[in-house]
Amino acid sequence: MLVALMIVVTFVQVVFRYGLDSSLSWSEELARYLFVWIIFIGTSVATRRRKHIFVEVLVALIPRALRVWADLLSVAASVVFFSVFAYVSWLLMLNAWLQYSTALDIRIAWVYATAPIGAGLSVLHLIAALLIRWTGNEELSPPLHTVADGLE
């Protein structure tokens, strides 16, 4: 939905700028803010689907019995990272509460709010993944390092 809205706003801006020889003062700012929201919400979706980048070569060098522990360590480190990121971005959002955007005249904090929201959702997805692995319900979660498993 956010992607579609960003595309429509950008298209309208192009039509106004090149077709009508006029410019909308708010469209570029809105498209940029939508893009920021898409990135941070997309980060949490990628976390849920386990689509973030990892070094598969290192995983392949670890004995198969230790790969589960390496994966758990990786998830735990990600929880720590996203938790710290959520906290710091929350502080940044609070610091920006009195600032307003130039064209849209909205609080910049609403734009910054996507960072702690995306990071918080990522933490929730990671904790859910840890609980799923802990209880042994692997079919509920995306597969672990399938490429590395195939190297043996």
C-alpha positions as CSV (number, residue, x, y, z in Angstrom):
1,M,0.0,0.0,0.0
2,L,2.8,2.4,0.9
3,V,4.7,1.5,-2.3
4,A,1.6,2.1,-4.4
5,L,1.0,5.5,-2.8
6,M,4.7,6.4,-3.3
7,I,4.5,5.5,-7.0
8,V,1.3,7.5,-7.4
9,V,2.7,10.6,-5.7
10,T,5.9,10.4,-7.8
11,F,3.9,9.9,-11.0
12,V,1.7,12.9,-10.2
13,Q,4.8,15.0,-9.5
14,V,6.3,14.0,-12.9
15,V,3.0,14.8,-14.7
16,F,2.8,18.2,-13.0
17,R,6.5,19.1,-13.5
18,Y,6.9,18.0,-17.1
19,G,3.4,17.9,-18.4
20,L,1.9,21.0,-16.8
21,D,5.1,22.9,-16.3
22,S,4.3,23.3,-12.7
23,S,5.6,21.7,-9.5
24,L,3.9,20.4,-6.4
25,S,5.8,21.6,-3.3
26,W,4.9,18.6,-1.2
27,S,5.2,15.5,-3.4
28,E,8.9,14.9,-3.2
29,E,8.9,15.2,0.5
30,L,5.9,12.8,0.8
31,A,7.5,10.3,-1.5
32,R,10.8,10.5,0.5
33,Y,8.9,9.9,3.8
34,L,6.9,7.1,2.4
35,F,10.2,5.5,1.2
36,V,11.6,5.7,4.7
37,W,8.5,4.0,6.1
38,I,8.8,1.3,3.5
39,I,12.4,0.6,4.4
40,F,11.9,0.2,8.1
41,I,8.7,-1.8,7.8
42,G,10.3,-3.9,5.1
43,T,13.2,-4.5,7.5
44,S,10.8,-6.2,9.9
45,V,9.2,-8.2,7.1
46,A,12.7,-9.4,6.0
47,T,13.5,-10.3,9.6
48,R,10.3,-12.4,9.8
49,R,11.1,-14.2,6.6
50,R,14.8,-14.6,7.5
51,K,15.9,-12.8,4.3
52,H,18.6,-10.6,5.8
53,I,22.1,-11.1,4.5
54,F,24.4,-13.5,6.2
55,V,27.7,-15.1,5.4
56,E,26.9,-18.6,4.2
57,V,30.5,-19.6,3.7
58,L,31.3,-19.3,7.4
59,V,28.1,-21.3,8.3
60,A,29.3,-24.0,5.9
61,L,32.6,-24.3,7.8
62,I,30.9,-24.9,11.1
63,P,30.1,-28.6,11.9
64,R,26.4,-29.4,11.3
65,A,25.8,-30.0,15.0
66,L,26.9,-26.5,15.9
67,R,24.9,-24.7,13.2
68,V,21.8,-24.5,15.3
69,W,23.8,-22.9,18.1
70,A,25.4,-20.5,15.6
71,D,22.0,-19.6,14.4
72,L,20.7,-19.1,17.9
73,L,23.7,-16.8,18.6
74,S,23.0,-14.9,15.4
75,V,19.4,-14.4,16.4
76,A,20.4,-13.3,19.9
77,A,22.9,-10.8,18.5
78,S,20.2,-9.5,16.2
79,V,17.8,-9.0,19.1
80,V,20.4,-7.0,20.9
81,F,21.2,-4.9,17.8
82,F,17.5,-4.2,17.0
83,S,16.8,-3.4,20.7
84,V,19.6,-0.9,20.9
85,F,18.5,0.6,17.6
86,A,14.9,0.9,18.7
87,Y,15.9,2.6,21.9
88,V,18.3,5.1,20.2
89,S,15.8,5.8,17.4
90,W,13.1,6.4,20.0
91,L,15.3,9.0,21.7
92,L,15.9,10.6,18.2
93,M,12.1,10.6,17.6
94,L,11.4,12.3,20.9
95,N,14.2,14.9,20.2
96,A,12.6,15.8,16.9
97,W,9.1,16.2,18.3
98,L,9.1,20.0,18.0
99,Q,10.5,20.0,14.4
100,Y,8.2,20.3,11.4
101,S,8.8,19.3,7.8
102,T,9.2,22.1,5.3
103,A,6.5,21.3,2.7
104,L,4.0,19.0,4.5
105,D,4.2,20.9,7.8
106,I,4.0,17.6,9.8
107,R,6.1,16.7,12.8
108,I,9.4,15.1,11.7
109,A,8.9,12.7,14.7
110,W,6.2,11.0,12.6
111,V,8.8,10.2,10.0
112,Y,11.3,9.1,12.6
113,A,8.7,6.9,14.3
114,T,9.1,4.3,11.7
115,A,12.6,3.4,13.0
116,P,11.6,2.3,16.5
117,I,8.5,0.7,15.1
118,G,10.4,-1.4,12.5
119,A,13.1,-2.3,15.0
120,G,10.5,-3.2,17.6
121,L,8.7,-5.5,15.1
122,S,12.0,-7.1,14.2
123,V,12.7,-7.8,17.9
124,L,9.3,-9.4,18.2
125,H,9.8,-11.5,15.1
126,L,13.2,-12.6,16.3
127,I,11.9,-13.5,19.8
128,A,9.1,-15.5,18.1
129,A,11.7,-17.3,16.0
130,L,13.7,-18.1,19.2
131,L,10.6,-19.5,20.9
132,I,9.7,-21.6,17.9
133,R,13.2,-23.1,17.8
134,W,13.2,-23.6,21.5
135,T,9.9,-25.6,21.4
136,G,11.0,-27.5,18.4
137,N,8.2,-26.4,16.1
138,E,10.5,-25.9,13.1
139,E,7.8,-26.2,10.5
140,L,6.3,-22.9,11.8
141,S,9.5,-20.9,10.9
142,P,11.5,-20.4,7.7
143,P,14.3,-22.9,7.2
144,L,17.7,-22.4,8.6
145,H,20.7,-21.9,6.3
146,T,19.5,-24.2,3.6
147,V,22.4,-23.4,1.2
148,A,25.0,-24.3,3.9
149,D,23.3,-27.5,4.7
150,G,23.5,-28.5,1.0
151,L,27.3,-28.1,1.0
152,E,27.9,-31.2,3.0
